[in-house]
Amino acid sequence: MNAIEIKNLSKSFRGMYAVDHLNMTVPVGAIYGFIGENGSGKSTTEKLICGHLVPDEGSISLFGKDYTDPGVRVRIGALIENAGCFPNSSVYQNLRMQTINLGLENPDEEINRVLEIVRMKDNANLKFKKCSLGMKQRIGIAIALLGDPALLILDEPINGLDADGMRMMREILVDITKNYGCTVLISSHLLGELEKIATHYGIIRQGKMIMELSAEEMDNRSQVFVSLKTKDMKTAKALLSKNFADVRYDGDHIRVYDIENPAEIVDYLMQNGHPVNEIRKNKIGLEEYYIELMSQKEEA
């Protein structure tokens, strides 16, 4: 069973598709990175899943049931755009109001549970307006986690955070999936951060899903390259281009793609009078993979 299954989902505004016959599958237990440029349809898709918008056509299934089923609705938590908290109320008071809205039993116990998950237990009495951006995002996630949902939908929760805030957010999201059995759908423009935690990816463009793949599949598809520096970069690149199929500049480095043995390049350059000052083997990351994929789509 999948946490989310979407088939031919469409939503238009003023005759223009925001989501265009989209298909999407999110496995149970995944951290699903939802990727796309601004205006690609990510937020609209998330709002459709949450029931904030009504689709023009298509179907949405959550844990094998229609997304409008009351039994499945209570299993969803979401943070889309902002937490919607009262600025002059404390963290605890904001959470308490939400437990009343949800009709939760043992509210104090539930509030303490979610505050511990998001590392905010020591800040329960702090007024919301005095919280940092990272703290506000964690409060929003705490609110979304009330009632112990099986699916958590997050729209750009790490954007604007400092390095420590992003690290803490990554730890929380991994903790939610591993220790609390929650599936996470997360959109973000910070692909380098997303790459550190996502188990699956969905890439959307102009409202259409153009690719879904697991992190393992993405890793297998990513090109291996050797990055190097020499004293005479221009001549070295020209020499390498004669003997290797894919050679490119990357800032102040030369990249040679699809090479398993860096020593082969070092030997070749040394034989031609170009000692290598620096060399390392690597793979392209999610961000480069995404940019190359978008470039290919534009050319097509």
VENHULIN-V704203 format. One record per residue. SS is DSSP state (a for helix, b for strand, c for the rest). PHI is phi as a letter, one per 20 degrees, with the letter a starting at -180 (* if undefined). PSI is psi in radians with two decimals (* if undefined). Layout:
ss=[SS SS]
phi=[PHI PHI]
psi=[PSI PSI]
This chain:
ss=[c b b b b b b b b b b b b c c b b b b b b b b b b b b c c c b b b b b c c c c c c a a a a a a a a a c c c c c c b b b b b b c c b b c c c a a a a c c b b b b c c c c c c c c c c b a a a a a a a a a a a a c c c c a a a a a a a a a a a c c c a a a c c c b a a a c c a a a a a a a a a a a a a c c c c c b b b b b c c c c c c c a a a a a a a a a a a a a a a a a a c c b b b b b c c c a a a a a c c c c b b b b b b c c b b b b b b b a a a a a a a c c b b b b b b b c c a a a a a a a a a a a c c c b b b b c c b b b b b c c c c a a a a a a a a a a c c c c b b b b b b b b c c a a a a a a a a a a a a a a c]
phi=[* d f c c d c l f c b c c l n d f e c c l e d b c d f f n e d e e d d r f g n e o f f f f f f f f f n f c d f f a n c c d c l n c g f e f g f e f f e d d b c c m b f m e e f e e f g f f f f f f f f f g e m f e l f f f f f f f f f f f e l c f f d g e f f g f e e f g f f f f f f g f g f f e f n l f e c d d c d l f d f n e f g f f f f f f f f f f f f g f f d c m e e c d c d a e e f f f f f f c f d b c c d d b l n d f e a c b e f f f f f f e f f e b d d b c c f d f f f f f f f f f f d c f c c b e c m e c d d d e l d e d g f f f g f f f f f d m c f e e b b b d b c f e g f f f f f f f f f f f f f f]
psi=[2.47 2.65 -0.71 2.31 2.06 2.34 2.16 0.73 2.28 2.52 2.20 2.67 2.14 0.73 0.05 2.34 2.19 -0.62 2.20 1.63 0.93 2.40 2.42 2.42 2.14 1.95 2.64 2.35 0.02 2.71 1.82 1.92 2.03 1.96 2.45 2.76 2.96 2.36 0.18 -0.26 0.14 -0.96 -0.66 -0.74 -0.78 -0.69 -0.60 -0.76 -0.71 -0.18 0.19 -0.41 2.70 2.20 2.67 -0.67 2.97 3.09 2.61 2.11 2.37 2.07 0.69 0.02 2.74 2.47 -0.26 -0.11 2.17 -0.58 -0.48 -0.45 -0.68 -0.14 0.14 2.33 2.56 2.55 1.75 2.12 -1.18 2.98 -0.36 0.70 2.81 2.10 -0.58 -0.01 2.70 2.91 -0.84 -0.77 -0.70 -0.75 -0.66 -0.70 -0.64 -0.60 -0.58 -0.76 -0.66 -0.20 0.65 2.47 2.70 0.99 -0.71 -0.73 -0.71 -0.68 -0.78 -0.64 -0.87 -0.57 -0.62 -0.69 -0.74 0.23 0.76 0.24 -0.60 -0.13 0.34 -0.56 0.04 2.39 2.49 -0.68 -0.32 0.00 2.59 2.95 -0.77 -0.70 -0.71 -0.68 -0.68 -0.59 -0.73 -0.70 -0.67 -0.75 -0.73 -0.46 -0.15 2.34 0.05 1.11 2.71 -0.29 2.24 2.19 2.09 2.20 1.85 0.90 -0.27 -0.07 2.34 -0.05 2.64 3.09 -0.72 -0.66 -0.70 -0.69 -0.79 -0.69 -0.71 -0.79 -0.71 -0.79 -0.69 -0.70 -0.74 -0.74 -0.75 -0.70 -0.27 0.06 0.48 2.40 2.42 2.22 2.05 2.27 2.56 2.60 -0.21 1.41 -0.55 -0.65 -0.73 -0.66 -0.45 -0.33 -0.41 2.47 -0.35 2.72 2.56 2.20 2.08 2.49 2.23 0.73 -0.03 2.45 2.05 -0.30 2.42 2.39 2.74 2.87 -0.62 -0.74 -0.70 -0.71 -0.69 -0.53 -0.35 2.32 2.41 2.45 2.77 2.24 2.31 2.85 2.46 3.05 -0.78 1.54 -0.67 -0.84 -0.69 -0.72 -0.73 -0.72 -0.81 -0.63 -0.43 -0.46 -0.26 2.54 -0.67 1.74 2.25 2.75 2.50 1.50 -2.09 0.36 2.81 2.37 2.35 2.07 2.73 0.80 2.19 -0.56 1.77 -0.48 -0.51 -0.70 -0.74 -0.82 -0.75 -0.78 -0.68 -0.73 -0.41 0.34 0.48 1.50 2.48 2.22 -0.54 2.41 2.48 2.67 2.43 3.14 2.63 2.53 -3.08 -0.73 -0.80 -0.69 -0.77 -0.80 -0.75 -0.68 -0.74 -0.65 -0.73 -0.67 -0.65 -0.71 -0.61 *]
